[in-house]
Amino acid sequence: LTRTDTLAVIVIGYLASILFISLCMLLAGTMVITLFEQDEQDFLDLLFESTSAMATVGVSAIGTPALHQPSKLMLMLMMYFGRVGPLTLALALAHKQNATKNHLKYPEEKIMIG
């Protein structure tokens, strides 16, 4: 593999992880909203609301004021998640900072003297 091939593999890995995390959050959020709304709203309308919230679009199919308070709270969390970004949020939550180790690497260069 060349350097560009390795970079492409890394980018595809990031893409797959972002897509997976986003879809999981979208489905989980939609299921939670469906539990709170029970049979008052159609599932596709709730999925549209969730997708609109994660994409921070602002479009509503059924009108957000018609939802219950816990559903609105879940939509707010999904808006925040969509704005921050799934990979950024996952890395921030999973990052373990070790104060004793220095993870900095300084650049090295061989300099000709004389």
ChimeraX attribute file (.defattr): number of C-alpha atoms within 10 A of each C-alpha:
attribute: neighborCount
match mode: 1-to-1
recipient: residues
	/A:1	7
	/A:2	7
	/A:3	7
	/A:4	9
	/A:5	10
	/A:6	11
	/A:7	12
	/A:8	12
	/A:9	12
	/A:10	12
	/A:11	12
	/A:12	12
	/A:13	12
	/A:14	13
	/A:15	12
	/A:16	12
	/A:17	15
	/A:18	17
	/A:19	14
	/A:20	13
	/A:21	14
	/A:22	19
	/A:23	14
	/A:24	12
	/A:25	18
	/A:26	19
	/A:27	14
	/A:28	13
	/A:29	22
	/A:30	25
	/A:31	16
	/A:32	15
	/A:33	25
	/A:34	18
	/A:35	12
	/A:36	17
	/A:37	19
	/A:38	11
	/A:39	9
	/A:40	10
	/A:41	14
	/A:42	12
	/A:43	16
	/A:44	11
	/A:45	15
	/A:46	23
	/A:47	19
	/A:48	16
	/A:49	23
	/A:50	27
	/A:51	24
	/A:52	19
	/A:53	24
	/A:54	25
	/A:55	17
	/A:56	16
	/A:57	11
	/A:58	12
	/A:59	14
	/A:60	16
	/A:61	12
	/A:62	14
	/A:63	10
	/A:64	16
	/A:65	9
	/A:66	12
	/A:67	16
	/A:68	12
	/A:69	13
	/A:70	14
	/A:71	22
	/A:72	16
	/A:73	12
	/A:74	18
	/A:75	23
	/A:76	16
	/A:77	15
	/A:78	24
	/A:79	21
	/A:80	17
	/A:81	22
	/A:82	20
	/A:83	14
	/A:84	12
	/A:85	16
	/A:86	20
	/A:87	17
	/A:88	12
	/A:89	15
	/A:90	14
	/A:91	10
	/A:92	10
	/A:93	9
	/A:94	9
	/A:95	9
	/A:96	8
	/A:97	8
	/A:98	8
	/A:99	7
	/A:100	6
	/A:101	7
	/A:102	7
	/A:103	9
	/A:104	6
	/A:105	6
	/A:106	6
	/A:107	5
	/A:108	6
	/A:109	6
	/A:110	5
	/A:111	6
	/A:112	5
	/A:113	4
	/A:114	3
